[in-house]
Each structure stands twice: as structure tokens, then as C-alpha cells.
Amino acid sequence: MIRSLSFVLLVSLVFQSLRLEAQTLDLPPLTDLPRIDRESPRPAASILRNSAFILKMKSHQVSGKSYVILTDHDSPEFLSAIDKLSAYRNGKILRLDDLGSVTNVGGRTSLQERLLELDPKYVAIAPKIDSYRENVLLGLWEVFSSLDQDPLIDVYPGILLAPNAESFQRLIDRSINYQTISQKSLRPMAISQVPSVVETRSLQKAGILREMFAGYGISTPTIAVYTPAAKNAAKLEGKDLWNIHLTSKGDYLETLSTKPDRALKSAQLVVMHGHGIPGMSCSIDINGIPNQSANRIVLTGSCFSAVPVKSDLPRLSSAPGGYKVDARPAFAMEYLDRGAVIFFGHMRLSSGFPHLFPVLENWMQGESVGVAYQELLNAIIDMRGFRAGEFVIPTPVTQRGIRQNTMLYVIFGDPAIKPLEKMEK
């Protein structure tokens, strides 16, 4: 029986695979990928090594009715935008002096009592940039899971964050004006990183996405970025494919040639798989994020894509893939600043496709940002057995491997937005 599928185990299996002979690119049908929960049999090592499984989402009915904006902003520039969103959603604003108070028991108890009075269904979390930290997020998950007797999240959450007031105001305006994307008009794009001849699982996921969207009559232009070690790695076949080969492992894409650049700028949905560090996701540098593009929904399975400015956890000097971790802006923040409305990522070490895909799938079923976020968190809570008192990481933190890492997924966006219309074949 599965008791946990830790990121550490997955990484260990991946690195063991690097000693094997080069693999051919296997593209299993989406229906062949096992759906995993706490009661599932342990998947084969090859499935774990290639992240060729999907976390089974766990729904949990929310009894609340109201839309609540939870914030510790106190400047007029931010509060005016929050007021605008609250008026649009007919919502309620719950202000704290410091969201960091949820890292202690008293702060969590106080917030729990105030939330219960407001009867929340959706909770839009709008933290100050310095309040966006790992333990604050974990503290909020504990509060949101304590509004009834079971250990699951009892609201539909989403996070609204931007690097400055002007960017935040633009994000709120885009959120208010957002139009759910119809199946007929959907333009997706896949971006994958190929680190070596044996590590092609991210390319596999691009192929799976292409075949899945093709089943809906939708083409998926794809960029595959090959590091020098992947010179002779497998390649996808078909139309609208661009294979880009880097000359140095430390090179990241900041510009594209005309055709892939045009395809990326016109994509409304961008799905990325591969390694990442602050400032880079799947070999795309933050400077390569397109300006004035149609990119409104971005999902990336890379590590550190939503890294906080201020962290509660020990600094990691290196990331999976052998990349050096430098202090650079988060990929998510740059993308939101340049026009995205919804962004899926991770504060630290992401498990990639198995947790990314069910979120995308929920949106394709017509669910909201908040529903997908809640069901992902509940699936992880159930899988890992988190209970009250176990969410927040005791400080000071000295260990590198942190059990709560798996709860540090981030979905930036108004939780009530439905990104996509329900798709039909």
C-alpha cells in the first residue's frame, strides 16, 4: 500500500536511471497512466522513474457561501485593487496586521474563528510580498483544514500576488475582465526540457499532452529544449515542433526564432515540464517570458518556479538536474507581471507532471481555480496523512528534506475564475 510518494524517492529513482542505457521515447495513452491515491498498489519502478502516473484528486464539499479576500496589505495602492475585486465578487475583506501570525497556534485559532463567522466558500489570499513564505502558506492550510471535523481543506483557495502595487492592480483588472476560454478558441502550447539521452520524461509529457489535445481537435505547438548532454536524445514527431539545442548547460533561452516565438506569444495556455531554479523554468529564462502575449494560464512542473522573496527554509545550493540555485526573481512573479492571470507552480521542490496534470484536467472539466487547488491539496493531505499540528514546520529548520515540501504547491489566481469551459470530445 502506498503511504507516501515523496519527492526524494522520485529524485533518487531518476538519478539511478541516468546510469542506464538511453531509453526510447515511450508515449503511453493517457488512459494507461495509473491514478494513485493512498490505497493504490505501489507502481513499478519504471513508472516512478518517468513520473508516468497521476495523483488521484480528492474532492471535498464546501459548505460556505461567501467570497473572502484575506490580506495583510495596508497601503492604499493595494487596498484599492482589493476593494475593486471585493465589489466585483460581492465579497468580504478580512484584514490581518500580519499574515505571519498563522505560523503560531494563537494566530491560527484567531483566524479560524473569524473565518467561521464569514462562512467562506472561496478564499483569495492576498499577502504582502514578505508574507508570502512557506510557513505562512502551511499555516493557512492548517486553518483552512480546521473549519470542520475532517482534515481536508474546507474552502476553495487561490493566491493573488504581484511584485509591486502597479503590477497587482493590473493583475486584479485582468482577473475581473477574464473570459473563460472556450474549447473552440483554446490555443495551448507545450514546452519541455530534455536534460540527457536517458532523461526524456518531460518530453514524454509533451507528447502525451499533444495526443490528448488532438483528441479534442486541438493542435499543440511544442518547444523541446535540449541541453548539450541530450544532443542525441529522442525527439517527438509531427507538425509545429521546434527542437532547440543549447551549447552550454548554463545557457537558458531568452529569445526564440520567428515561428516558435509567434506560436508562444499566441498561446493562451502554456504547459511546461522540466527542471528549474529561481529565474529559470524548463530552460526558459525569466527574460525570455514574452511580453504582450496571449499567455493567460501557465502551468510549470519545475522546481522553484514560485520561490518566495523571503524564505522560512534553509537555502538549497543546488536543484535537481545539477543546477546551481541563485537568488533570482521567481518565474511566476515575472510571468504574472507580464500578463498571466493564472499560474501553477511550486515554492521549492516540485514532483512535476503527477501533480500538475490533474490540476489542468480539472480546469478542462470546467472547474474553478480554487476547486482544482483544493482537490490537489486534499489529495496530498490524504496521501501523506497530514493532521492538525503537523502543517507548520518547527523553526529553526535545519534539515534539507522536509515532509511538508509536498504541500508547497502554489496556484496564483482568483479562486472563483473558471479558466476553461468544460471540454467535450
VMD Tcl script that draws the C-alpha trace (Angstrom):
set ca {
  {0.00 0.00 0.00}
  {1.26 3.46 -0.72}
  {1.89 5.55 2.38}
  {3.85 8.23 0.62}
  {5.36 9.06 -2.74}
  {7.97 11.51 -1.60}
  {9.80 13.79 -3.96}
  {13.05 12.47 -2.52}
  {12.18 8.95 -3.66}
  {11.29 10.15 -7.13}
  {14.53 12.09 -7.47}
  {16.54 9.09 -6.25}
  {14.92 6.85 -8.84}
  {15.52 9.39 -11.58}
  {19.21 9.66 -10.79}
  {19.51 5.88 -10.75}
  {18.05 5.87 -14.27}
  {20.90 8.08 -15.50}
  {23.21 5.07 -15.23}
  {21.03 3.05 -17.57}
  {21.23 2.92 -21.34}
  {19.37 5.53 -23.31}
  {15.62 4.94 -23.33}
  {13.36 5.14 -26.32}
  {10.58 7.69 -26.08}
  {7.51 5.81 -24.95}
  {4.22 7.68 -25.36}
  {1.58 5.72 -23.44}
  {-2.05 6.75 -23.88}
  {-3.24 8.98 -21.07}
  {-5.71 6.28 -20.06}
  {-2.79 3.90 -19.36}
  {-1.25 6.14 -16.68}
  {-2.21 4.85 -13.22}
  {-4.24 7.11 -10.92}
  {-2.61 6.99 -7.49}
  {-4.01 7.54 -4.02}
  {-3.28 6.27 -0.51}
  {-4.87 2.90 -1.18}
  {-3.17 2.21 -4.52}
  {-0.63 -0.55 -5.01}
  {2.91 0.65 -5.39}
  {3.66 1.45 -9.06}
  {6.55 -0.19 -10.88}
  {9.95 1.50 -10.60}
  {9.84 2.48 -14.28}
  {6.56 4.34 -13.70}
  {8.01 6.24 -10.75}
  {11.26 6.95 -12.59}
  {9.42 8.52 -15.50}
  {6.74 10.25 -13.38}
  {4.26 8.32 -15.52}
  {1.39 8.38 -13.04}
  {-1.27 10.85 -11.92}
  {-2.22 11.76 -8.38}
  {-5.89 10.98 -7.88}
  {-7.66 14.19 -6.83}
  {-9.83 14.22 -3.72}
  {-12.97 16.32 -3.72}
  {-14.48 17.73 -0.54}
  {-17.75 19.60 -0.44}
  {-17.54 23.17 0.82}
  {-20.48 24.35 2.91}
  {-19.67 28.08 2.91}
  {-21.30 30.62 0.62}
  {-19.19 33.79 0.68}
  {-16.16 35.08 -1.20}
  {-13.48 36.25 1.24}
  {-10.29 38.17 0.50}
  {-7.70 37.53 3.21}
  {-4.92 40.12 3.24}
  {-2.36 41.93 5.34}
  {-1.89 44.76 2.85}
  {-2.16 48.21 4.38}
  {-1.15 50.59 1.58}
  {-3.89 52.43 -0.37}
  {-2.49 51.32 -3.73}
  {-3.02 47.63 -2.91}
  {-6.23 48.13 -0.91}
  {-7.95 50.00 -3.74}
  {-7.43 47.00 -6.03}
  {-8.65 44.64 -3.29}
  {-11.75 46.79 -2.82}
  {-12.40 46.61 -6.56}
  {-12.18 42.81 -6.59}
  {-14.35 42.55 -3.48}
  {-17.03 44.70 -5.08}
  {-16.91 42.61 -8.26}
  {-17.27 39.34 -6.33}
  {-19.71 40.76 -3.77}
  {-17.11 39.62 -1.27}
  {-15.87 40.31 2.23}
  {-12.40 41.55 3.15}
  {-10.66 40.03 6.16}
  {-7.60 42.08 7.11}
  {-4.82 40.94 9.41}
  {-1.95 43.04 10.65}
  {0.42 40.27 9.60}
  {-0.39 37.01 7.81}
  {2.71 35.63 9.50}
  {0.59 35.27 12.64}
  {-0.69 31.96 11.26}
  {2.70 30.40 11.97}
  {1.75 30.26 15.66}
  {-1.15 28.47 17.34}
  {-2.81 31.62 18.68}
  {-2.83 33.29 15.28}
  {-4.34 30.23 13.64}
  {-7.06 29.94 16.27}
  {-7.98 33.60 15.88}
  {-8.16 33.36 12.09}
  {-10.21 30.18 12.28}
  {-12.81 31.93 14.47}
  {-13.01 34.94 12.18}
  {-13.35 32.81 9.07}
  {-16.15 30.74 10.56}
  {-18.08 33.96 11.14}
  {-17.70 34.87 7.44}
  {-18.86 31.45 6.13}
  {-16.27 31.27 3.31}
  {-16.55 29.32 0.09}
  {-13.73 30.98 -1.85}
  {-10.74 32.50 -0.08}
  {-8.49 34.76 -2.16}
  {-5.20 35.13 -0.26}
  {-3.54 38.49 -0.98}
  {-0.33 38.61 1.06}
  {2.33 41.26 1.21}
  {5.37 40.10 -0.72}
  {7.28 39.42 2.53}
  {4.33 37.48 3.94}
  {4.42 35.07 1.03}
  {6.52 32.42 2.79}
  {6.45 28.65 3.19}
  {5.25 28.52 6.79}
  {2.60 31.17 6.17}
  {1.17 29.02 3.37}
  {1.33 25.91 5.55}
  {-0.30 27.76 8.44}
  {-3.15 28.79 6.17}
  {-3.64 25.19 5.00}
  {-3.95 24.14 8.64}
  {-6.53 26.87 9.32}
  {-8.49 26.03 6.16}
  {-8.50 22.35 7.12}
  {-9.88 23.08 10.60}
  {-13.24 24.61 9.66}
  {-14.93 21.24 10.15}
  {-14.01 17.93 11.76}
  {-12.15 16.19 8.92}
  {-8.51 17.01 8.00}
  {-9.28 18.23 4.45}
  {-9.27 21.80 3.14}
  {-12.72 23.34 3.66}
  {-12.54 26.31 1.24}
  {-11.56 26.91 -2.38}
  {-8.32 28.93 -2.21}
  {-6.25 30.99 -4.62}
  {-3.33 33.38 -4.18}
  {-3.15 36.94 -5.53}
  {0.41 38.23 -5.55}
  {2.47 40.66 -7.57}
  {5.90 42.28 -7.13}
  {4.54 45.82 -6.69}
  {1.31 47.80 -6.42}
  {1.08 48.70 -10.10}
  {1.52 45.07 -11.14}
  {-1.03 43.99 -8.54}
  {-3.59 46.47 -9.86}
  {-3.08 45.16 -13.39}
  {-3.48 41.57 -12.17}
  {-6.77 42.40 -10.46}
  {-8.05 44.18 -13.58}
  {-7.12 41.18 -15.75}
  {-8.81 38.86 -13.27}
  {-12.04 40.87 -13.27}
  {-12.06 41.07 -17.07}
  {-11.07 37.42 -17.60}
  {-13.25 35.46 -20.02}
  {-13.39 31.69 -19.67}
  {-11.67 30.18 -22.72}
  {-13.89 28.03 -24.91}
  {-12.75 24.74 -26.39}
  {-13.20 26.16 -29.88}
  {-10.79 29.04 -29.26}
  {-8.25 27.31 -26.98}
  {-4.63 27.63 -28.12}
  {-2.29 25.53 -25.93}
  {1.48 25.18 -26.12}
  {3.85 22.68 -24.52}
  {7.44 23.41 -23.52}
  {9.74 20.60 -22.41}
  {13.34 20.35 -21.33}
  {15.46 17.35 -22.33}
  {18.44 17.11 -19.94}
  {20.10 13.95 -21.32}
  {19.66 10.98 -23.62}
  {18.18 8.95 -20.77}
  {16.09 11.62 -19.05}
  {13.27 12.21 -21.51}
  {10.26 12.01 -19.21}
  {9.45 15.73 -19.69}
  {9.47 15.29 -23.46}
  {7.20 12.29 -22.97}
  {4.70 14.51 -21.14}
  {4.69 16.99 -24.03}
  {3.90 14.11 -26.36}
  {1.10 12.91 -24.11}
  {-0.38 16.42 -23.99}
  {-0.19 16.73 -27.78}
  {-2.08 13.47 -28.21}
  {-4.62 14.38 -25.54}
  {-5.43 17.76 -27.08}
  {-5.51 16.20 -30.54}
  {-8.39 14.07 -29.26}
  {-10.31 17.34 -28.81}
  {-9.37 18.51 -32.29}
  {-6.76 20.96 -30.93}
  {-3.14 21.21 -32.08}
  {-0.40 21.81 -29.53}
  {2.72 23.57 -30.81}
  {5.73 22.34 -28.83}
  {9.19 23.61 -27.99}
  {11.70 21.00 -26.82}
  {14.92 22.41 -25.34}
  {17.89 20.02 -25.42}
  {20.90 20.51 -23.15}
  {24.35 19.56 -24.52}
  {24.11 16.15 -22.80}
  {20.90 15.47 -24.74}
  {22.34 16.01 -28.20}
  {21.35 12.52 -29.38}
  {18.19 12.16 -27.29}
  {14.86 11.04 -28.69}
  {12.61 13.53 -30.46}
  {8.91 13.94 -30.97}
  {7.47 13.74 -34.45}
  {4.75 15.82 -36.06}
  {3.84 19.37 -37.03}
  {4.58 22.56 -35.11}
  {7.60 21.15 -33.29}
  {10.78 23.11 -32.62}
  {13.84 21.36 -31.21}
  {16.31 23.84 -29.74}
  {19.80 22.67 -28.78}
  {21.77 24.60 -26.15}
  {25.54 24.78 -26.46}
  {26.19 25.04 -22.72}
  {24.33 23.61 -19.74}
  {24.27 27.07 -18.20}
  {22.54 28.57 -21.24}
  {18.87 29.46 -20.91}
  {16.58 30.69 -23.67}
  {15.95 34.43 -23.71}
  {14.94 34.70 -27.37}
  {13.27 32.43 -29.90}
  {13.30 32.37 -33.66}
  {10.30 33.76 -35.51}
  {7.97 30.75 -35.73}
  {8.25 29.40 -32.17}
  {8.19 32.96 -30.84}
  {4.97 33.66 -32.70}
  {3.45 30.38 -31.50}
  {4.36 31.07 -27.88}
  {3.02 34.62 -27.92}
  {-0.32 33.47 -29.35}
  {-0.78 30.61 -26.85}
  {-3.39 31.15 -24.13}
  {-2.36 28.05 -22.18}
  {1.33 27.22 -21.64}
  {2.28 23.90 -20.02}
  {5.95 23.38 -19.10}
  {7.86 20.30 -17.95}
  {11.49 20.06 -16.88}
  {13.94 21.24 -14.24}
  {14.01 24.72 -12.82}
  {15.67 27.12 -10.43}
  {14.81 30.69 -9.40}
  {14.77 32.71 -12.60}
  {14.55 29.71 -14.95}
  {11.93 27.11 -15.76}
  {12.48 24.28 -18.23}
  {15.47 26.15 -19.76}
  {13.38 29.29 -20.34}
  {14.95 32.29 -18.62}
  {12.74 34.90 -16.97}
  {13.99 37.33 -19.61}
  {12.54 35.00 -22.24}
  {8.97 35.29 -20.95}
  {7.08 37.03 -23.77}
  {5.65 40.50 -23.33}
  {2.28 41.44 -24.80}
  {1.34 37.81 -25.30}
  {-1.92 35.86 -25.02}
  {-0.42 33.71 -22.23}
  {-3.12 33.80 -19.56}
  {-2.77 30.33 -17.99}
  {0.69 28.94 -17.22}
  {1.48 25.64 -15.54}
  {5.03 24.58 -14.84}
  {6.22 21.40 -13.16}
  {9.70 22.74 -12.46}
  {11.21 23.30 -9.04}
  {11.43 26.81 -7.54}
  {9.04 28.35 -10.09}
  {7.16 30.16 -7.30}
  {10.07 30.70 -4.91}
  {9.38 33.35 -2.24}
  {11.44 36.51 -1.84}
  {11.77 35.72 1.85}
  {12.03 32.06 2.86}
  {11.45 30.20 6.13}
  {13.59 27.27 4.98}
  {17.31 26.60 4.60}
  {18.78 27.73 1.30}
  {19.44 24.96 -1.20}
  {22.62 25.49 -3.20}
  {21.66 23.06 -5.97}
  {18.49 21.72 -7.55}
  {17.53 18.50 -9.36}
  {19.26 18.43 -12.72}
  {22.51 19.68 -11.16}
  {21.60 23.34 -11.44}
  {23.06 25.94 -9.09}
  {20.43 27.85 -7.13}
  {20.96 31.62 -7.28}
  {18.91 34.43 -5.78}
  {16.83 35.50 -8.78}
  {13.19 36.57 -9.15}
  {10.57 33.83 -9.26}
  {9.50 32.68 -12.71}
  {5.89 33.01 -11.55}
  {6.25 36.64 -10.50}
  {7.73 37.63 -13.83}
  {5.02 35.79 -15.74}
  {2.24 37.40 -13.69}
  {3.87 40.79 -14.20}
  {3.86 40.23 -17.97}
  {0.22 39.35 -18.38}
  {-0.59 35.91 -16.96}
  {-3.76 35.62 -14.87}
  {-3.32 32.08 -13.52}
  {-0.05 30.34 -12.67}
  {0.60 26.88 -11.23}
  {4.00 26.24 -9.69}
  {5.89 25.27 -6.55}
  {7.78 27.17 -3.87}
  {10.54 24.57 -3.63}
  {10.91 21.01 -5.00}
  {8.10 20.00 -7.34}
  {7.04 16.49 -8.32}
  {6.07 17.70 -11.79}
  {3.53 16.01 -14.04}
  {1.81 13.72 -11.48}
  {0.59 16.77 -9.55}
  {0.40 19.26 -12.42}
  {-1.75 17.25 -14.80}
  {-4.76 16.67 -12.51}
  {-5.00 20.43 -11.98}
  {-5.08 21.02 -15.74}
  {-7.55 18.17 -16.12}
  {-9.89 19.73 -13.53}
  {-9.84 23.00 -15.42}
  {-10.61 21.14 -18.65}
  {-13.66 19.76 -16.84}
  {-14.83 23.31 -16.22}
  {-13.77 23.60 -12.58}
  {-12.54 26.81 -10.98}
  {-9.03 27.75 -9.92}
  {-9.99 27.20 -6.29}
  {-11.63 23.82 -6.78}
  {-8.56 22.42 -8.52}
  {-6.27 23.84 -5.83}
  {-8.39 22.41 -3.02}
  {-8.64 18.96 -4.58}
  {-4.88 18.83 -5.15}
  {-4.12 19.82 -1.57}
  {-6.69 17.37 -0.22}
  {-5.20 14.55 -2.28}
  {-1.78 15.30 -0.82}
  {-3.15 15.63 2.73}
  {-4.83 12.25 2.36}
  {-1.78 10.63 0.74}
  {0.68 11.92 3.32}
  {-1.63 11.72 6.32}
  {-1.29 15.34 7.48}
  {-3.27 16.26 10.58}
  {-3.76 19.38 12.70}
  {-0.48 20.46 14.27}
  {1.61 18.88 11.50}
  {1.44 21.51 8.76}
  {3.70 24.30 10.03}
  {7.41 23.46 10.08}
  {9.01 23.96 13.53}
  {11.74 26.58 13.42}
  {14.64 26.89 13.19}
  {14.70 24.44 10.29}
  {17.99 22.66 9.74}
  {17.18 19.62 7.59}
  {17.09 19.74 3.79}
  {14.41 17.10 3.29}
  {11.12 18.48 4.59}
  {7.94 16.41 4.70}
  {5.78 19.50 4.19}
  {7.52 20.26 0.88}
  {4.78 18.43 -0.95}
  {2.21 20.94 0.40}
  {4.02 23.93 -1.11}
  {2.24 23.95 -4.45}
  {1.03 27.38 -5.44}
  {-1.82 28.44 -7.70}
  {-1.83 32.16 -8.29}
  {-5.20 33.42 -9.43}
  {-8.68 34.49 -8.37}
  {-10.10 31.24 -6.93}
  {-13.54 31.85 -8.49}
  {-12.22 32.07 -12.05}
  {-13.04 29.14 -14.33}
  {-10.01 29.06 -16.65}
  {-11.57 26.83 -19.33}
  {-15.02 25.83 -20.47}
  {-15.77 22.15 -19.99}
  {-14.24 20.33 -22.93}
  {-16.08 17.67 -24.91}
  {-14.80 15.17 -27.46}
}
mol new
graphics top color blue
foreach p $ca { graphics top sphere $p radius 0.5 }
foreach p [lrange $ca 0 end-1] q [lrange $ca 1 end] { graphics top cylinder $p $q radius 0.2 }
display resetview
